Amino acid sequence: MGPNLRTSFWSRMGLQNDDRDVCVRTIQELYPEYTVEEFGDQGYCSFTVLLSPRPSSYGNSGEYIVQVRPEQHALDGGIAEAARKTYGGLAPKMRDLECKLPGELQAVEMERLTGVLLSKVDLENESWEKQVRLVESFARCVASAWPASMGETSSRLSRADTPTEGIWLEQHCAGKVGRVIIPKVRKLAAELPDETLKTRARDTLARMLAIDHYPAVLNHGDLIPSNILVDEESCTISGLVDWAEAENLPFGTCLYGLEYLLGGLDSISPADGVGRQLVWRYRPGSDVLRGIYWHTLKRERPRIEESLEEVKCMRDVGVLLWFGYAWDEGAIDRVVNEVDDDYEVACLRAFLNVE
């Protein structure tokens, strides 16, 4: 279930609307030579303002973003630093601001990255060349996290019933998602809304438990079109925003993001003719683009070829985790069903049915 943006950030976080004015005023006091205005694109877990230098300001040429976030959705300084180290200029520079805000809110300054949100780009009407460049740039972005030297995290398979099953996950994935991957997938295998999906979850779990060693890398955590910036002219990825959910996870967990580059939701008349049913439709040429993605990924990091089956397994794990559980205002612990979560179920069926 997607986040509900019909309510204000302040009411969602149990704060007062007057707290908005306090935050804006405090930020303005920190940046007297900048104008502070509410940013046009707001997320679910933060309140964002844009800082623009005043015309009379000398030496201040760049714009900044300041995000106000509650403690439960705070940005970790260590993660921000790791994001820059791993993904370079695709991740913004960030720093905590020392100021007192209502409700123990955190304020974070970050550079404003260039580009337009992918969610505002009509890919269906973009040229084939631009679609190819977008997919290639996504592959380069993902590949940048693959470790230069595998070392102790090199992929090695073992029997699924050995005492070592899942130990590498416990050792390298200790974040909010990483520490519960196995029980989360196991729950999906028992509770997803139809047998086909349950079977796929069981098979994916078995494949995952058969992996003895595999690289855990920094994953963005919410790689959706509203968090991806693209250059308007070239359609290549120019930045990734909102790193609050980032953590160390198995390489490939974020590959569900590729599907957003290849298709989109549509609605059809169901078999009983009542209402509308959501389905995911891939654009013409999506199979070719998918092939270009995998070719580019392997060209960027040739050693991925040796672990390709594991990478594809972790891609399926990511699909299951991100679409198998409903959002429910931030409580991500209920398995989706066909009545309340038609978007997620449509994505699961489509994304798990591709080669």
C-alpha positions as CSV (number, residue, x, y, z in Angstrom):
1,M,0.0,0.0,0.0
2,G,1.5,3.3,-1.0
3,P,1.9,6.2,1.4
4,N,-1.1,8.4,2.0
5,L,-0.1,11.9,1.0
6,R,-3.6,13.4,1.4
7,T,-2.8,14.2,5.0
8,S,-0.1,16.8,5.9
9,F,3.3,15.8,7.2
10,W,2.5,17.5,10.5
11,S,-0.7,15.6,11.2
12,R,0.9,12.3,10.0
13,M,3.7,12.7,12.5
14,G,1.5,13.8,15.4
15,L,2.6,17.5,15.3
16,Q,0.7,20.8,15.0
17,N,0.4,22.8,11.8
18,D,1.9,25.7,13.7
19,D,5.1,23.7,14.0
20,R,5.6,24.2,10.3
21,D,6.0,28.0,10.8
22,V,8.4,27.4,13.7
23,C,10.6,25.1,11.5
24,V,10.6,27.5,8.5
25,R,11.4,30.4,10.8
26,T,14.3,28.5,12.4
27,I,15.7,27.5,9.1
28,Q,15.4,31.1,7.8
29,E,17.4,32.3,10.9
30,L,20.2,29.8,10.0
31,Y,20.3,31.0,6.4
32,P,19.7,34.8,6.5
33,E,21.2,35.3,3.0
34,Y,18.8,32.8,1.4
35,T,15.0,32.8,0.8
36,V,13.2,29.8,2.2
37,E,10.2,28.3,0.5
38,E,8.3,25.0,0.6
39,F,9.6,22.6,-2.0
40,G,7.2,21.5,-4.7
41,D,7.7,17.8,-4.3
42,Q,7.1,16.5,-0.8
43,G,7.7,13.0,0.6
44,Y,5.7,11.0,3.1
45,C,8.2,11.1,6.0
46,S,9.7,14.5,5.7
47,F,9.0,18.2,5.1
48,T,11.3,19.8,2.5
49,V,12.2,23.5,1.9
50,L,14.3,25.0,-0.9
51,L,16.9,27.6,-0.1
52,S,17.8,30.0,-2.8
53,P,20.4,32.8,-2.5
54,R,19.0,36.3,-2.4
55,P,20.0,38.5,-5.4
56,S,21.9,40.8,-3.0
57,S,23.8,37.9,-1.5
58,Y,27.5,37.9,-2.4
59,G,29.3,34.6,-3.1
60,N,26.3,32.3,-2.6
61,S,25.5,30.9,-6.0
62,G,24.0,27.5,-5.2
63,E,20.6,26.3,-4.0
64,Y,20.2,23.9,-1.0
65,I,17.5,21.6,0.2
66,V,16.7,21.3,3.9
67,Q,14.6,18.4,5.1
68,V,12.9,18.2,8.4
69,R,12.4,14.6,9.6
70,P,11.0,12.9,12.7
71,E,13.3,10.7,14.7
72,Q,11.8,7.4,13.4
73,H,12.7,8.5,9.8
74,A,16.0,10.3,10.6
75,L,18.8,10.4,8.1
76,D,21.9,8.6,9.4
77,G,25.1,10.6,8.9
78,G,27.1,7.4,8.4
79,I,24.7,6.2,5.7
80,A,25.0,9.6,3.9
81,E,28.7,9.4,3.9
82,A,28.6,5.8,2.6
83,A,26.2,6.7,-0.1
84,R,28.6,9.4,-1.5
85,K,31.5,6.9,-1.3
86,T,29.5,4.2,-3.1
87,Y,27.4,6.1,-5.6
88,G,29.5,9.3,-6.0
89,G,27.7,12.3,-7.3
90,L,24.4,10.5,-7.6
91,A,24.0,10.9,-3.8
92,P,23.8,14.5,-2.4
93,K,26.2,15.9,0.1
94,M,24.4,16.0,3.5
95,R,25.0,17.4,6.9
96,D,23.0,17.7,10.1
97,L,21.9,21.2,11.2
98,E,22.3,22.0,14.9
99,C,19.0,23.6,15.8
100,K,16.1,23.0,18.2
101,L,12.9,22.1,16.4
102,P,9.5,21.0,17.8
103,G,9.0,17.3,18.5
104,E,12.7,16.5,18.4
105,L,12.7,16.9,14.6
106,Q,15.9,16.5,12.7
107,A,17.0,19.1,10.1
108,V,19.4,18.0,7.3
109,E,21.0,20.3,4.7
110,M,21.7,18.7,1.4
111,E,22.9,19.9,-2.0
112,R,20.2,20.2,-4.6
113,L,20.9,17.7,-7.4
114,T,20.1,18.6,-10.9
115,G,17.5,16.8,-13.0
116,V,13.8,16.1,-13.1
117,L,12.0,13.4,-11.1
118,L,11.5,10.2,-13.2
119,S,7.9,10.1,-12.0
120,K,7.3,13.3,-14.1
121,V,8.8,11.8,-17.3
122,D,6.5,10.1,-19.8
123,L,8.8,7.3,-20.9
124,E,6.2,5.9,-23.3
125,N,6.6,9.0,-25.5
126,E,10.4,9.3,-25.2
127,S,12.7,8.2,-28.0
128,W,14.1,4.7,-28.1
129,E,17.6,6.2,-27.7
130,K,16.6,7.9,-24.5
131,Q,15.1,4.7,-23.1
132,V,18.3,2.9,-23.8
133,R,20.4,5.6,-22.2
134,L,18.1,5.5,-19.1
135,V,18.4,1.7,-18.7
136,E,22.2,1.8,-19.3
137,S,22.6,4.5,-16.7
138,F,20.5,2.6,-14.2
139,A,22.8,-0.5,-14.7
140,R,25.9,1.7,-14.1
141,C,24.3,3.1,-10.9
142,V,23.6,-0.4,-9.6
143,A,27.0,-1.8,-10.7
144,S,28.8,0.9,-8.7
145,A,27.9,-0.9,-5.5
146,W,29.5,-4.2,-6.5
147,P,32.7,-4.6,-4.5
148,A,36.0,-4.2,-6.3
149,S,37.4,-7.1,-4.3
150,M,35.0,-9.8,-3.2
151,G,37.3,-11.0,-0.3
152,E,35.3,-12.7,2.4
153,T,32.0,-12.0,0.7
154,S,32.7,-14.0,-2.4
155,S,29.7,-16.1,-3.5
156,R,29.9,-19.7,-2.6
157,L,27.1,-22.2,-2.6
158,S,26.4,-24.8,0.1
159,R,23.6,-27.2,0.9
160,A,20.5,-25.5,2.2
161,D,20.3,-27.8,5.2
162,T,23.7,-27.0,6.6
163,P,24.1,-25.1,9.9
164,T,25.6,-22.2,8.0
165,E,22.4,-21.2,6.1
166,G,21.6,-17.6,6.4
167,I,24.7,-16.8,8.6
168,W,26.2,-14.4,6.1
169,L,23.0,-12.4,6.2
170,E,23.2,-12.1,10.0
171,Q,26.8,-11.1,9.7
172,H,26.5,-8.4,7.1
173,C,22.8,-7.2,7.1
174,A,22.0,-5.9,10.5
175,G,19.6,-3.0,9.5
176,K,15.8,-2.7,9.9
177,V,15.2,-4.8,6.8
178,G,18.3,-6.9,6.6
179,R,18.0,-8.5,10.0
180,V,14.5,-9.9,9.2
181,I,14.9,-10.9,5.6
182,I,14.6,-14.7,6.2
183,P,11.5,-14.5,8.5
184,K,9.9,-11.9,6.2
185,V,10.2,-14.1,3.1
186,R,9.1,-17.2,5.1
187,K,6.0,-15.3,6.1
188,L,5.2,-14.4,2.5
189,A,5.6,-18.0,1.5
190,A,2.8,-18.9,3.9
191,E,0.5,-15.9,3.5
192,L,0.6,-14.4,0.0
193,P,-2.8,-14.3,-1.7
194,D,-2.4,-17.2,-4.2
195,E,-0.5,-20.5,-4.5
196,T,1.6,-19.2,-7.5
197,L,3.0,-16.4,-5.4
198,K,3.4,-18.6,-2.3
199,T,5.4,-21.1,-4.4
200,R,7.6,-18.4,-5.9
201,A,8.3,-17.1,-2.4
202,R,9.2,-20.6,-1.1
203,D,11.5,-21.2,-4.1
204,T,13.2,-17.9,-3.6
205,L,13.7,-18.6,0.1
206,A,15.3,-21.9,-0.7
207,R,17.6,-20.3,-3.3
208,M,18.6,-17.6,-0.8
209,L,19.3,-20.1,2.0
210,A,21.5,-22.0,-0.4
211,I,23.9,-19.1,-0.7
212,D,26.9,-19.3,1.7
213,H,28.7,-16.1,0.9
214,Y,27.6,-13.1,-1.1
215,P,28.3,-9.3,-1.1
216,A,26.1,-7.1,1.1
217,V,26.3,-3.5,-0.1
218,L,24.6,-0.2,0.5
219,N,21.2,-0.3,-1.1
220,H,19.1,2.9,-1.6
221,G,16.1,1.3,0.1
222,D,13.3,3.0,-1.9
223,L,14.3,3.0,-5.5
224,I,11.0,4.3,-7.0
225,P,10.5,7.0,-9.7
226,S,9.8,9.8,-7.2
227,N,13.3,9.2,-5.8
228,I,15.2,9.0,-9.1
229,L,16.4,12.2,-10.9
230,V,17.1,12.1,-14.6
231,D,18.7,14.6,-17.0
232,E,16.0,16.1,-19.2
233,E,18.1,16.2,-22.3
234,S,19.8,12.8,-22.2
235,C,17.4,10.9,-19.9
236,T,20.3,9.4,-18.0
237,I,20.1,9.2,-14.2
238,S,21.5,12.3,-12.5
239,G,20.8,11.6,-8.9
240,L,19.0,9.6,-6.2
241,V,17.2,11.3,-3.3
242,D,15.7,10.3,0.0
243,W,18.3,8.0,1.6
244,A,16.5,7.5,4.9
245,E,15.7,3.8,4.2
246,A,19.2,3.0,2.9
247,E,21.0,0.1,4.5
248,N,23.4,-2.8,3.8
249,L,21.5,-5.5,2.0
250,P,22.5,-8.2,-0.5
251,F,23.6,-6.8,-3.8
252,G,20.6,-6.8,-6.3
253,T,17.9,-6.2,-3.7
254,C,17.1,-2.9,-5.3
255,L,16.7,-4.3,-8.8
256,Y,12.9,-3.9,-8.6
257,G,13.7,-0.4,-9.7
258,L,14.4,-1.6,-13.2
259,E,10.7,-2.5,-13.7
260,Y,9.7,1.2,-13.4
261,L,11.8,1.9,-16.4
262,L,10.1,-0.7,-18.6
263,G,6.4,-0.4,-17.9
264,G,3.6,1.0,-15.8
265,L,0.2,0.3,-14.2
266,D,-3.0,0.0,-16.3
267,S,-6.5,-1.1,-15.5
268,I,-8.7,-3.6,-17.3
269,S,-12.1,-5.1,-16.9
270,P,-11.9,-8.2,-14.7
271,A,-13.5,-11.5,-15.7
272,D,-16.7,-10.9,-13.8
273,G,-17.1,-7.5,-15.5
274,V,-17.4,-5.7,-12.2
275,G,-15.2,-2.6,-11.6
276,R,-11.6,-2.4,-12.8
277,Q,-8.5,-4.5,-12.1
278,L,-5.0,-3.1,-11.9
279,V,-2.3,-4.8,-14.1
280,W,1.2,-4.0,-14.9
281,R,1.9,-3.5,-18.6
282,Y,5.4,-3.6,-20.1
283,R,6.1,-1.2,-23.0
284,P,7.0,-2.6,-26.5
285,G,10.7,-3.3,-26.5
286,S,10.9,-3.9,-22.7
287,D,12.6,-7.4,-23.3
288,V,15.3,-5.7,-25.4
289,L,15.8,-3.0,-22.8
290,R,16.1,-5.7,-20.0
291,G,18.7,-7.4,-22.1
292,I,20.6,-4.1,-22.5
293,Y,20.4,-3.6,-18.7
294,W,22.0,-7.0,-17.9
295,H,24.6,-6.7,-20.6
296,T,25.6,-3.2,-19.3
297,L,25.7,-4.5,-15.7
298,K,28.1,-7.4,-16.6
299,R,30.2,-5.1,-18.8
300,E,30.6,-2.6,-15.9
301,R,31.5,-5.4,-13.3
302,P,32.5,-8.6,-15.2
303,R,32.7,-10.7,-12.0
304,I,28.9,-10.3,-11.7
305,E,28.8,-13.0,-14.4
306,E,30.1,-15.6,-11.9
307,S,27.3,-14.8,-9.4
308,L,24.5,-14.1,-11.9
309,E,22.1,-16.7,-10.4
310,E,22.5,-15.2,-6.9
311,V,22.0,-11.7,-8.2
312,K,18.8,-12.7,-9.8
313,C,17.7,-14.5,-6.6
314,M,18.3,-11.3,-4.6
315,R,16.4,-9.3,-7.2
316,D,13.4,-11.6,-6.5
317,V,14.0,-11.2,-2.7
318,G,13.8,-7.4,-3.2
319,V,10.5,-7.7,-5.2
320,L,9.0,-9.9,-2.5
321,L,10.0,-7.6,0.4
322,W,9.0,-4.3,-1.3
323,F,5.7,-5.4,-2.7
324,G,4.7,-8.3,-0.5
325,Y,4.0,-6.1,2.5
326,A,1.5,-3.3,2.8
327,W,2.7,0.2,3.9
328,D,-0.2,0.8,6.4
329,E,1.0,4.3,7.4
330,G,4.5,3.1,8.0
331,A,3.8,-0.2,9.8
332,I,5.2,-2.6,7.2
333,D,4.3,-5.9,8.6
334,R,1.0,-7.0,7.0
335,V,1.1,-9.3,4.0
336,V,-0.7,-7.8,1.0
337,N,-4.1,-9.1,-0.1
338,E,-6.1,-8.7,-3.3
339,V,-8.9,-6.6,-1.7
340,D,-6.8,-3.8,-0.1
341,D,-3.5,-3.9,-2.0
342,D,-4.3,-4.3,-5.7
343,Y,-1.2,-2.2,-6.7
344,E,1.2,-4.3,-4.8
345,V,-0.3,-7.6,-6.0
346,A,-0.2,-6.5,-9.6
347,C,3.5,-5.6,-9.2
348,L,4.3,-8.9,-7.6
349,R,2.6,-10.9,-10.3
350,A,4.3,-9.0,-13.1
351,F,7.8,-8.6,-11.6
352,L,8.1,-12.2,-10.6
353,N,7.0,-13.4,-14.0
354,V,9.9,-12.1,-16.0
355,E,13.1,-13.8,-17.0
